[in-house]
């Protein structure tokens, strides 16, 4: 998935599942600031492990995030 769409996918999926930013951050073991940066695509890089946690919490296939 192109970087310009990754944050958008994460945010829209999280919101559709009615998961608050703070709750989502807690679930993936990151800070709310990190999640904001991730959703706004202001991050230098994200580990594969973090993307796996994001996919698991949002019930997305990993392929959706790693394409």
Residue pairs with C-beta under 8 A, 6 or more apart in sequence:
1 9
1 64
1 65
1 66
1 67
3 41
4 41
6 41
6 65
7 38
7 39
7 40
7 41
8 39
9 60
9 64
9 65
10 38
10 39
10 54
10 58
10 65
11 39
13 58
13 60
14 21
14 24
14 39
14 58
17 58
17 59
19 27
19 57
19 58
21 32
21 35
21 36
22 32
24 35
24 57
25 31
25 32
25 34
25 35
27 53
27 57
28 35
28 50
28 53
28 54
28 57
29 53
30 38
30 50
34 43
36 42
37 43
38 46
38 54
48 66
51 62
51 65
51 66
52 62
54 60
54 65
55 61
55 62
55 64
55 65
